[in-house]
Amino acid sequence: MKESVKKSLNWSLIIAAVTLVLAAIFSVVSTAVLSGVNWGIGMVIVLLIVLLGVLSDTIGVAATAANERPFHAMAAEKLPGARHAVLITRNADRFSNFTNDVIGDIAGIISGTASAYVVLQLALQMGHTDGSSVQFGISILFTSIVAALTVGGKSVGKTIAITFSTEIIYQVGRLFYLIEVKLKITIFKGKKRKNKNTNNNKRK
């Protein structure tokens, strides 16, 4: 029990640190990109951020819904990415925590901040000052649209994730395979499962 709590705390600290770094990077990049564009392009950027959140949520749900067996069969045929897909499903809890809670939540926060910037740019271009009733109305409308797209997109994404979990996770596995081969970055390290029969024999 103590060991599981310790592992949970360690993972929580790691994921918090990663979230801090990624949130800072996302914020700096989005601010830098938005600062030099008009409201129309800014709106497209906001929609892309929303799409990123929806996709990450879909992948996370697919990881928890997928079964290892099809990927073992693919790995036996030596299909690229199959081994990585096995590792994703085997670590589905942590993988979905990262995709849903880290990437998804960061995308939601950044899209809200970016939306506020786009609304301000649009109001100023229309000749209205910050804090005007027109800017307030635009803010409500745009925020509502972004929220509807986010919630609706994630709802559709969950259905797709559950229906096509094997296909989605295999494609993610292929992506991890390419990253490992081309960039020499190992995302998951496979651990051999202990053989229960062997352990029992040792005890005897």
Secondary structure, 3 states (H helix, E strand, C coil): CHHHHHHHHHHHHHHHHHHHHHHHHHHHHHHHHHCCCCHHHHHHHHHHHHHHHHHHHHHHHHHHHCCCHHHHHHHHCCCCCHHHHHHHHHCHHHHHHHHHHHHHHHHHHHHHHHHHHHHHHHHHHCCCCCCCHHHHHHHHHHHHHHHHHHHHHHHHHHHHHHHCHHHHHHHHHHHHHHHHHHHCCCCCCCCCCCCHHHHHHHHC
